[in-house]
């Protein structure tokens, strides 16, 4: 006579999927039997109690997804994209939740818990990530395919970024002798940003990463390396974009500013014995060895992607601001307490409050098919930032509601134009 939990989410689970609790009981024949489900969210201190009648097969089917708090909190008063020391403990990226299932039925006309029937779940963390329908039900974050796996275990493991192995390298990579199978990220030396990783094995039992090794390759091809240690946070943001490394406090020799015309630097996760446990991320100096637009100011956007970390992209072509005004107008009688009923300069229609919003239209450089797919995450993200040159940011929303991915076999490149709306109005 007991409850059996037949299915539940993994201890590390993406929020954007079915988060099913399936349980059975040997007491469903009791009068007025119901399953009692108690869900506790440690992040918000909320406790939810549900009483659910059995399904037609006598089992409990309960989806936790609606109880997982959306990631819609902005970092206040702390460094985010421009972090210059340590790693970021991003507590807004996840919810720590436990649940229990118990048996209830009617005794003497009162719904009563069957004492000692409660069964507790493991301690679970739910990350603001999402899967695609083609990934199927409940992909394994510890040992599934690379596109759904989050544990850092080998040289093909991906960090918490939507960037995939680059299929078309910049031409300069052949000169530098960079082998296939890397992830190329074009950067300017002034770019700020974070690369997200799981920082502990508390919820991902297979992950073994303990630090990130940054290897800077100078203009002559000489390499120097420095490490950034993980701090055992659930989700950690690594400040590994060029401006973060340049601003980094303390001893750090792989600093781009110390090597004029540096070629690129490589970021890889390693374990306690320095074995590689992630793919190589190649941050290459686009302004020296690629194309850095000079005619228009750069617009840098950041957004939370499908794998739960911040993504970044520079929109280098034409950008324009538009101001939209919502005018609150009312009409009043033309009377000014004087013998003269009407003055030519009097006002009949009055504007009480004008609410203004700024909209920024941004355009990419010519981008590849793979970059079009990468930018899909920007369109669907509910948290987007306009990153300023100093690494501070303004919260924005994307106006566009549809997105056409350019997919051709001829290698032709295209521009992409988007409208970005400031997330706050201002009053005049």
C-alpha positions as CSV (number, residue, x, y, z in Angstrom):
1,X,0.0,0.0,0.0
2,X,2.1,2.9,-1.3
3,X,2.7,5.5,-3.9
4,X,5.2,4.9,-6.7
5,X,6.6,7.8,-8.7
6,X,6.9,6.3,-12.2
7,X,8.3,9.4,-14.0
8,X,9.7,12.7,-12.9
9,X,12.0,15.4,-14.4
10,X,15.8,15.0,-14.3
11,X,17.6,16.8,-11.5
12,X,18.8,19.3,-14.1
13,X,15.9,20.1,-16.4
14,X,15.1,22.7,-19.1
15,X,12.0,24.7,-18.3
16,X,10.7,24.8,-21.9
17,X,9.4,21.2,-22.1
18,X,6.9,18.9,-20.5
19,X,7.9,18.5,-16.8
20,X,5.7,15.5,-16.0
21,X,5.1,13.8,-12.6
22,X,3.6,10.4,-13.2
23,X,2.6,8.4,-10.0
24,X,0.5,5.5,-9.1
25,X,-1.1,4.3,-5.9
26,X,-2.5,1.0,-4.5
27,X,-5.3,2.9,-2.7
28,X,-7.2,4.5,-5.6
29,X,-10.3,2.5,-4.7
30,X,-10.8,4.4,-1.5
31,X,-13.8,6.7,-1.2
32,X,-13.1,10.1,-2.9
33,X,-9.4,9.2,-3.5
34,X,-7.2,12.1,-4.6
35,X,-3.5,12.6,-5.1
36,X,-2.0,15.4,-3.0
37,X,0.9,17.2,-4.7
38,X,2.9,19.8,-2.8
39,X,5.4,21.9,-4.8
40,X,8.0,24.1,-3.1
41,X,10.0,26.7,-5.0
42,X,13.1,27.6,-2.9
43,X,13.8,30.6,-5.1
44,X,10.5,32.4,-4.4
45,X,9.7,30.6,-1.1
46,X,6.3,29.7,-2.6
47,X,4.5,26.5,-1.7
48,X,1.7,25.2,-3.9
49,X,-0.8,22.5,-2.8
50,X,-2.9,20.5,-5.3
51,X,-5.5,17.8,-4.9
52,X,-6.0,15.8,-8.1
53,X,-8.3,13.0,-9.0
54,X,-6.8,10.0,-10.7
55,X,-6.8,9.7,-14.5
56,X,-8.9,7.0,-16.1
57,X,-6.0,4.5,-15.6
58,X,-5.8,5.4,-11.9
59,X,-2.5,7.3,-12.2
60,X,-1.4,10.9,-11.5
61,X,-0.3,13.1,-14.4
62,X,0.9,16.5,-13.4
63,X,2.9,19.0,-15.4
64,X,5.2,21.3,-13.3
65,X,6.0,23.7,-16.2
66,X,3.4,26.4,-15.3
67,X,4.9,26.7,-11.8
68,X,8.5,27.4,-13.0
69,X,9.1,31.1,-12.8
70,X,10.0,32.8,-16.1
71,X,13.4,34.4,-16.3
72,X,12.3,38.0,-16.6
73,X,14.4,39.6,-13.9
74,X,17.1,42.1,-14.8
75,X,20.3,42.3,-12.8
76,X,20.1,45.4,-10.6
77,X,23.2,47.2,-9.2
78,X,25.7,44.5,-10.2
79,X,28.0,43.8,-13.1
80,X,26.5,41.6,-15.8
81,X,27.9,41.7,-19.4
82,X,30.9,43.8,-18.2
83,X,31.9,41.5,-15.3
84,X,35.7,41.9,-14.8
85,X,36.5,39.5,-12.0
86,X,35.7,35.9,-11.0
87,X,32.5,34.4,-12.5
88,X,28.9,35.4,-12.4
89,X,26.6,33.4,-10.0
90,X,23.4,33.9,-12.1
91,X,20.7,32.8,-9.7
92,X,18.0,34.3,-12.0
93,X,18.8,31.5,-14.5
94,X,17.1,28.7,-12.6
95,X,14.5,27.6,-10.1
96,X,15.3,25.1,-7.3
97,X,12.2,23.1,-6.8
98,X,11.1,19.9,-4.9
99,X,7.7,18.2,-4.8
100,X,6.0,15.5,-2.8
101,X,3.0,13.2,-3.7
102,X,0.7,11.8,-1.0
103,X,-2.6,9.9,-0.7
104,X,-5.9,11.5,0.3
105,X,-9.4,10.1,0.7
106,X,-12.6,10.8,2.5
107,X,-12.8,9.7,6.2
108,X,-16.0,10.5,8.1
109,X,-16.9,13.0,5.4
110,X,-13.6,14.9,5.5
111,X,-10.8,14.7,3.0
112,X,-7.9,13.3,5.0
113,X,-4.3,12.5,4.3
114,X,-3.1,8.9,4.6
115,X,-0.5,9.3,7.3
116,X,3.0,8.4,6.1
117,X,2.0,8.1,2.5
118,X,4.0,11.1,1.2
119,X,6.9,10.4,-1.2
120,X,9.4,13.2,-1.9
121,X,11.3,14.0,-5.1
122,X,15.0,14.6,-5.4
123,X,16.2,18.2,-5.2
124,X,15.9,19.5,-8.8
125,X,17.0,22.6,-10.6
126,X,15.0,24.0,-13.6
127,X,16.9,26.1,-16.0
128,X,15.4,28.8,-18.3
129,X,16.2,26.6,-21.3
130,X,14.0,25.1,-24.0
131,X,14.2,22.2,-26.4
132,X,12.8,21.8,-29.9
133,X,9.8,19.4,-30.5
134,X,12.2,17.2,-32.6
135,X,14.3,16.6,-29.5
136,X,11.5,14.4,-28.1
137,X,10.2,14.0,-24.6
138,X,12.6,14.5,-21.7
139,X,16.1,14.5,-23.4
140,X,18.9,13.4,-21.1
141,X,21.0,16.5,-20.1
142,X,23.8,14.2,-18.7
143,X,24.3,11.7,-21.5
144,X,22.0,12.7,-24.5
145,X,23.1,13.9,-27.9
146,X,25.4,17.0,-27.9
147,X,22.6,19.4,-28.8
148,X,20.6,18.5,-25.7
149,X,23.4,17.5,-23.3
150,X,24.7,20.0,-20.8
151,X,27.2,18.0,-18.8
152,X,30.8,18.9,-19.6
153,X,32.4,15.5,-20.4
154,X,34.5,15.5,-23.6
155,X,36.0,17.6,-26.3
156,X,32.7,17.9,-28.2
157,X,30.5,19.0,-25.3
158,X,28.8,22.4,-25.8
159,X,28.5,25.1,-23.2
160,X,25.2,26.9,-22.5
161,X,25.3,28.7,-25.8
162,X,23.2,28.3,-29.0
163,X,26.4,28.4,-31.1
164,X,27.1,25.2,-32.8
165,X,30.3,23.9,-34.5
166,X,31.1,26.4,-37.3
167,X,30.4,24.9,-40.7
168,X,32.0,27.8,-42.7
169,X,35.2,29.3,-41.3
170,X,36.5,32.8,-42.2
171,X,39.2,32.5,-44.9
172,X,41.9,33.6,-42.5
173,X,41.5,30.4,-40.4
174,X,43.2,28.4,-43.1
175,X,46.2,30.6,-42.9
176,X,46.3,30.2,-39.1
177,X,46.0,26.4,-39.4
178,X,42.8,26.1,-37.3
179,X,41.4,22.6,-37.8
180,X,37.7,21.9,-38.4
181,X,35.3,21.2,-35.5
182,X,35.7,24.5,-33.6
183,X,33.1,27.2,-32.8
184,X,34.2,30.6,-34.3
185,X,33.0,33.8,-32.7
186,X,33.9,37.1,-34.4
187,X,34.6,39.9,-31.9
188,X,35.8,43.4,-31.6
189,X,38.3,44.2,-28.8
190,X,35.6,46.5,-27.2
191,X,33.0,43.7,-26.9
192,X,31.7,42.7,-23.5
193,X,29.9,39.4,-22.8
194,X,29.6,36.2,-20.8
195,X,29.9,32.5,-21.8
196,X,27.6,30.4,-19.6
197,X,28.5,26.9,-18.2
198,X,27.1,24.5,-15.6
199,X,29.3,25.2,-12.6
200,X,28.7,22.2,-10.4
201,X,28.0,18.5,-10.6
202,X,25.3,18.8,-7.8
203,X,22.5,18.5,-10.5
204,X,24.5,17.3,-13.5
205,X,26.3,14.2,-12.1
206,X,28.5,13.7,-15.2
207,X,29.9,17.2,-15.6
208,X,33.6,17.4,-14.7
209,X,34.6,20.9,-15.7
210,X,36.6,22.9,-13.0
211,X,38.0,25.8,-15.0
212,X,38.2,27.5,-18.3
213,X,41.6,27.9,-20.1
214,X,42.0,31.0,-22.2
215,X,44.9,30.7,-24.8
216,X,45.7,34.0,-26.6
217,X,47.5,33.7,-30.0
218,X,49.5,36.8,-30.8
219,X,50.1,38.4,-34.2
220,X,53.2,36.2,-34.6
221,X,51.4,32.9,-33.7
222,X,52.9,32.7,-30.2
223,X,50.4,31.5,-27.5
224,X,50.0,32.4,-23.9
225,X,47.4,30.9,-21.5
226,X,45.5,31.8,-18.3
227,X,42.8,30.0,-16.3
228,X,39.5,31.2,-14.9
229,X,38.4,28.9,-12.1
230,X,34.8,27.9,-11.6
231,X,33.2,28.6,-8.2
232,X,30.8,25.7,-7.9
233,X,27.7,27.9,-8.7
234,X,24.7,26.1,-10.3
235,X,25.0,28.3,-13.4
236,X,28.1,30.4,-14.0
237,X,28.8,33.2,-16.5
238,X,32.4,33.3,-17.6
239,X,33.7,36.9,-18.5
240,X,35.7,35.7,-21.6
241,X,34.9,38.4,-24.2
242,X,37.8,40.7,-25.1
243,X,36.8,43.7,-23.1
244,X,36.1,41.6,-20.0
245,X,39.6,40.0,-20.3
246,X,41.2,43.4,-20.7
247,X,39.4,44.8,-17.6
248,X,40.1,41.7,-15.6
249,X,41.7,42.4,-12.2
250,X,44.8,40.6,-10.9
251,X,47.4,38.5,-12.8
252,X,46.0,37.4,-16.2
253,X,48.5,37.2,-19.0
254,X,46.1,36.2,-21.8
255,X,44.9,39.7,-22.1
256,X,44.1,40.9,-25.7
257,X,45.2,44.5,-25.0
258,X,48.7,43.3,-24.1
259,X,49.2,41.9,-27.7
260,X,48.5,44.4,-30.5
261,X,46.9,42.8,-33.6
262,X,46.3,39.5,-31.7
263,X,44.9,36.8,-34.0
264,X,42.5,35.0,-31.8
265,X,42.1,33.3,-28.4
266,X,40.7,29.9,-27.6
267,X,38.4,29.2,-24.7
268,X,38.0,25.5,-23.6
269,X,36.7,23.9,-20.4
270,X,39.0,21.5,-18.6
271,X,38.7,19.1,-15.7
272,X,40.7,18.7,-12.5
273,X,43.6,17.0,-14.5
274,X,43.4,19.6,-17.3
275,X,41.8,17.2,-19.8
276,X,39.6,19.0,-22.3
277,X,35.8,18.6,-21.6
278,X,34.3,21.0,-24.1
279,X,34.5,22.1,-27.7
280,X,37.0,24.9,-28.5
281,X,35.5,28.4,-28.8
282,X,37.6,30.6,-31.1
283,X,37.2,34.3,-30.5
284,X,38.9,35.9,-33.5
285,X,39.9,39.5,-34.0
286,X,37.4,40.6,-36.7
287,X,38.5,44.3,-36.9
288,X,42.1,43.3,-37.8
289,X,41.5,40.2,-39.8
290,X,38.0,40.5,-41.1
291,X,35.5,43.3,-41.7
292,X,34.9,46.0,-39.1
293,X,32.3,48.5,-40.3
294,X,33.4,52.2,-40.2
295,X,30.3,54.0,-41.7
296,X,27.8,53.1,-38.9
297,X,28.0,52.8,-35.2
298,X,28.0,49.2,-33.9
299,X,24.8,48.0,-32.2
300,X,25.4,45.1,-29.9
301,X,22.4,43.0,-28.7
302,X,22.4,40.3,-26.0
303,X,19.6,37.8,-25.3
304,X,18.9,34.7,-23.3
305,X,19.1,31.7,-25.7
306,X,17.6,28.2,-25.9
307,X,20.4,26.7,-23.8
308,X,20.0,29.3,-21.0
309,X,23.0,31.5,-21.4
310,X,23.4,35.0,-22.9
311,X,24.0,35.2,-26.6
312,X,25.6,38.2,-28.4
313,X,25.6,39.6,-31.9
314,X,26.9,42.9,-33.4
315,X,24.6,44.7,-35.9
316,X,27.2,46.6,-38.0
317,X,25.2,48.2,-40.8
318,X,22.7,51.1,-40.9
319,X,20.9,51.8,-37.6
320,X,18.2,54.4,-37.1
321,X,16.1,55.6,-34.1
322,X,12.4,56.3,-34.5
323,X,10.3,57.9,-31.7
324,X,6.7,56.9,-31.4
325,X,4.4,59.2,-29.3
326,X,1.0,58.2,-27.8
327,X,-0.8,61.5,-27.2
328,X,-3.5,61.7,-24.5
329,X,-5.7,64.6,-25.7
330,X,-8.9,66.2,-24.2
331,X,-11.1,69.1,-25.2
332,X,-12.1,71.9,-22.9
333,X,-14.5,74.9,-23.4
334,X,-12.8,78.1,-24.5
335,X,-13.4,80.3,-21.5
336,X,-10.8,82.3,-19.7
337,X,-12.8,84.3,-17.1
338,X,-12.6,87.5,-19.0
339,X,-15.2,89.6,-20.9
340,X,-13.7,88.4,-24.1
341,X,-15.1,84.9,-24.9
342,X,-12.4,83.8,-27.4
343,X,-8.7,84.5,-28.0
344,X,-7.0,83.4,-31.2
345,X,-4.1,82.0,-29.1
346,X,-6.3,80.0,-26.7
347,X,-6.2,76.2,-26.7
348,X,-9.3,74.0,-27.1
349,X,-7.5,70.7,-27.6
350,X,-5.1,69.9,-24.8
351,X,-2.5,67.2,-24.4
352,X,-2.4,65.9,-20.9
353,X,0.4,63.3,-21.0
354,X,2.5,62.2,-24.0
355,X,4.1,58.8,-23.7
356,X,7.0,58.3,-26.0
357,X,8.9,55.2,-27.0
358,X,12.1,54.9,-29.0
359,X,12.5,52.2,-31.6
360,X,15.9,51.2,-33.0
361,X,16.1,49.7,-36.5
362,X,19.2,47.6,-36.8
363,X,20.8,45.8,-39.7
364,X,23.4,43.0,-39.8
365,X,26.4,42.7,-42.1
366,X,26.1,39.9,-44.7
367,X,25.6,36.7,-42.7
368,X,25.7,33.0,-43.4
369,X,22.9,30.5,-43.2
370,X,24.2,29.2,-39.9
371,X,24.1,32.8,-38.5
372,X,20.5,33.1,-39.6
373,X,19.6,30.0,-37.6
374,X,21.6,31.3,-34.6
375,X,19.6,34.6,-34.7
376,X,16.3,32.7,-34.5
377,X,16.8,32.7,-30.7
378,X,16.9,36.5,-30.6
379,X,13.4,36.7,-32.2
380,X,11.8,34.3,-29.7
381,X,13.7,35.5,-26.5
382,X,11.8,37.2,-23.7
383,X,14.9,38.9,-22.4
384,X,16.9,41.1,-24.7
385,X,19.5,43.8,-23.9
386,X,21.0,46.6,-25.9
387,X,24.6,46.5,-24.7
388,X,26.4,49.9,-24.4
389,X,30.1,50.4,-25.3
390,X,31.0,50.3,-21.5
391,X,29.2,47.0,-21.0
392,X,26.1,48.5,-19.3
393,X,22.8,47.7,-20.9
394,X,19.3,48.9,-21.6
395,X,16.3,46.4,-21.6
396,X,14.6,46.2,-25.0
397,X,12.0,44.0,-26.8
398,X,12.0,42.8,-30.3
399,X,9.1,44.2,-32.4
400,X,9.3,41.6,-35.2
401,X,6.8,38.8,-34.9
402,X,8.0,36.6,-37.8
403,X,11.4,35.6,-39.1
404,X,12.4,34.2,-42.5
405,X,15.5,32.1,-42.5
406,X,17.5,32.4,-45.7
407,X,18.6,28.9,-46.7
408,X,20.4,28.4,-50.0
409,X,23.0,26.0,-51.4
410,X,24.8,28.6,-53.4
411,X,26.6,30.2,-50.4
412,X,24.9,33.6,-51.0
413,X,24.9,36.0,-48.0
414,X,22.1,38.2,-46.9
415,X,21.4,41.1,-44.5
416,X,18.9,40.9,-41.7
417,X,17.0,44.0,-40.4
418,X,15.1,44.0,-37.1
419,X,13.2,46.6,-35.0
420,X,14.2,46.9,-31.3
421,X,11.8,48.7,-29.0
422,X,13.0,50.2,-25.7
423,X,11.3,48.4,-22.8
424,X,10.3,51.6,-21.0
425,X,8.2,54.6,-22.0
426,X,9.1,58.1,-21.0
427,X,6.7,61.0,-20.2
428,X,6.7,64.5,-21.6
